[in-house]
Amino acid sequence: MATVIVPGMLQGATGGRSRLVIEGATLKAVLRRLAEMYPQAGERLLDEAGELRHSVALFVDGVEVKAGDGLLVPVAPGSEIVIAPAMSGGR
Amino acid sequence: MSREILGTSPVRPDGYGKVTGRDQFGPDVLLPGMAHAKVLRSPHPHARILWIDASKAEALPGVLAVVTGRDFPEVTSKEAVDAGEESIEARFMTALCMAKEKVHFKGQPVAAVAAVSPHLAQEALELIEVEYEPLPVVDDPLEAMKEEAPLLHGDLFTESLAGRASRPSNVAWYRRLERGDVEAGFARADVVVEREFRTEMVHQGYIEPQNSTAWASPDGRITIWTSTQGAWQIRSQVATILQVPEGQVRVIPMEIGGGFGGKFTAYLDPVVALLSKKCGRPVKAVMTRSEVFQATGPSSGTYIRVKMGARRDGTLVAAEALLVYDAGAFPGSPVGSACVTGLAPYKIPSFRIDGYDVVTNKPRVKAYRAPGATPISFAVESVIDEICLELGMDPVELRLKNAVEPGDRAPNEVEFNSIGLKELLRRVKEHPHYRAPLEGEHVGRGFAVGYWGNGAGTSTVRLSFNPDGSVNLVEGSTDIGGTRASMAMIVAAELGIEYEEVHPTIGDTDTLGYNDGTGGSRTTYSTGVAVYRACQNAIAELKRRAALLMEVDPQEVTFSSGVFSAPGGKSIGIRDVIKQLRKTGGPFEANGVSGGLARAPSFGASLVDVAVDPETGKVTILRWTQFQDVGKAIHRAYVEGQMQGGAAQGIGWALWEAYAFREGHMLNPSFLDYRMPTALDLPMIDTEIVEVPASDGPYGVRGVGEASIVSPAAAIGNAVFRAVGARLTRLPMSPEEVWRAISTSEAREAAAG
C-alpha cells in the first residue's frame, strides 16, 4: 500500500482527501486505481493515452517522475507518492 | 592515485586547447562547399503575416536557398518536447524557429537565406518582401492578465491541477501550493510584513552566440554541429520540428562558450538543416548579439507580492505569495520552480503560494541558472530581513530558528532528504566576515539565503582501455563547468590510476546512449554516478583478467588503490592488467548509466558589505562571501568558480542588468546598452564550502552550479537598507532606483516628523 499525497488544487476531485492509501506494484498501477476511485482526478493527472500530463510532477519516495519518464516505476509497500504541479514551465 | 584526489584542483584536461584557441567551437566549423545563412526577423512584436515574397532574394546571384514558414512541416501537436530544464509544446517550438501565420515577438524568424557568403545572405534578406498586419501589443504580464488585454493565442486556456478554464486567456498556467490555515497563522503573528516586488527580464549573457551548422545528406541523414548544453534535446527538437525520425539526426556538440540554461533550444538547427536539404550543401548560421538578445530566451520579468508573519520570538507562522512570471510569447516561465524555491528554506506551518505563467509579446523566456528562483528569493529574503529588523533579531539567528532539516517538507510537500542548511548557517555565524566591524558612513551588511532543488536525470558513459595502461572516458555531458576534469578525477579515484592517465572526451548522439543535458546542476552528481558505475563494472572485468594473469580463482582476488591482490602475496597493478588485455581475452568496454537518483538539494547564502552614495545612489560592494553546501567538492577550484560565477551573475542581476522595452520593442539589444558587470565592477568573491553529504551517490556530491545565483540580489537589497534605510523592491537596484528609494524614504521620515 502506498500513501499518495494530494495537493490542495486536486482535492476537489478526491472528495477533499489530502492523503490516499492505494495498492499497486508500480506507479502506473497506483494511478490507474486512483483514476478508478476518482475519475476526475485521473483525468487531470493522465492524458488520453494514460501517460502523465506535463502539468504534473510525481515524486516516489523523493525521486521525481516527470511526464515522458513512463510510469513503470516500482512502488514498494509503504512508499510515499507526492503529486505536485510540474516544476518546469512549458506545456 | 586513489580517492585522495577528490577535493583537489588538478589542471583541466581541455586547458591547452582553450588557452591556445585551438579548440573547435561551433563558428569554427568549416566544411567543403559550406553555405552561410542569415535569418530575417519580424520588426513587429505582434502581427499577422499577410504574405511573403522571396523571389527577388532567390534570384540574387550567390543565393542558394530561401526558406519561410511554408517550408516547415505543419506541427500542430500540443505534446511537450524536452528542452532541457523545461519542456515546450511542439507547435510553439516550431514558431521559435520560423513563424507561419503570426509573429508574437519582435525578432521572431519569418524567413532565412543560404548564400555563398554571410554578407550575400544578409543582402538577400533585404530583398524579401513581407506584408504584416500589426496587432495590438501587450508587453507587461499584469496588463496581459486583464480581461480586456489583447490575446496572443486564441486557443490558450488557463490550465491547472484544478482543471482547464473555459475562456481563452494570456494566463497559460496557474499553480497553487498551500499548507495549513493561513488566516489563522497570520492571526497568531506579532509582526506581519507585506511588500510588492518587480524584476525585469535579464539575459544569461553567454559570450558565444547561438550557432549551428547542418549537413542534410541526400540519404536522409542530418548531421548538426552546434553549441548546446544538451545534444540529445536538440536531436529531439529537430526531429519534431522537421518531422523526421530521431535516428536520422546526429547532433555533435561543439565546445561551448557559456549557456547557463539558455542553450537547450534549437533556434537555428532546424533552419540550417532545412536550408541544407534545399541547397544540397552544408549550411552554417551564427547569431549576432542583437539576435541573441531579441530572439533567444532571457529569464522572466516578474511581479511578486509576499506577506509573512512571525511571532515575537522570531518563529515564522504564516506566509502568502503571489507570483506573476512573464513567459514571453509562448507559455513556459519558470514560475513552477519559483513557487517551490522561495519559501523552501523555512519551516512555515501555513502558507499559500499562487503562481501565474503569463504570455506577452516579448521573447519566449528560457532557463537561466536556478530558473525562477532569484526573483522570488529577492522578495522573500527582503521581507524576512524586515521581520528581523522589526523584531531586533540577528538575521542568521532568525533563519537558524526556522531552517528546514532532513524530514521537513518543501512547499510542494516533497520530503527533504539530507540537507545542510543549519550547518551552513552556523558556518556563517562563525565566519570572520560576519563578525568583522563595519566602518564608514552609509555602509551596511546584508545577508540572504538561497535554495535550489538540483536535478538528477540520467547519464550514460563509456570507458575503454589503451595498451599503455591509460583509460578513455566518453561522456555525453557538454563540458561547461569542468565536467571533463571532475569525471576524470572520479575514474582516477576508483581505478587507482593517475588523473593524467584518464582521457575524457564528449560524445555525440550517435556515439553514446541518451544523456540528459548539462543543466539543473545535475552533471557532477548524475554523470558522476554513471562514471562511478562504469568504473565498478570495469573493475569487475579487470578482476577476472587479473585472476587469469595471477593464475588464481577470481573469487580470491581483491582490489584496492589500483592493485589486484590474491592470497600468497600475489598482486598485479591495474595498469599491467590493462596493458595485457589482448592476452586475457581481448579488449572490452565498461558502461555506466545513472537514473532514478534522489534529488540532492543545495542551499547557499550571500554575505555582503556595501557602501551607498546617497547623492548618486551608487552601490559599491566592499566585501563578499559566498557560502554553499556542496555535499562533497570533487574539483575544489571548479566548485569555487561555480560559486563565484553564480554570485557574479547575481550581482549583475541585482545592480545593472535589465531588458528595457517600449511597446514590445527591446531598447537595449547590445552589450553597450545592456549593462553586464565586468571584472572591474566586481569585488573578490570569497567562498566558503560546506560539505554535508547528499543522501544518494557514492561521495555525497550535490550540484553546485545554481544555488549561488539565488541569494545575491536579496543580500544586496538588505545591505542597502541597513546602509541608508531605503528598502529596494525593484531590480535592478540601479543608482537611479536607489536614489529614488532614498529620497522616498527621507520624505516619508520628514512627513512623519
Interface residues (C-beta under 8 A of the other chain):
Chain A: I5 P7 G8 M9 L10 G12 A13 R44 H54 S55 V56 A57 F59 D61 G62 V63 E64 A67 G68 V73 E80 V82 I83 A84 P85 A86 M87 S88 G89 G90 R91
Chain B: K78 A80 D82 A83 E85 E86 S87 I88 E89 F92 E159 S160 L161 A162 G163 A172 W173 R175 R176 L177 E178 A327 P331 G332 S333 P334 V335 G336 S337 C339 V340 D357 V365 P371 N412 E413 V414 E415 N417 G453 A456 G596 L597 A598 R599
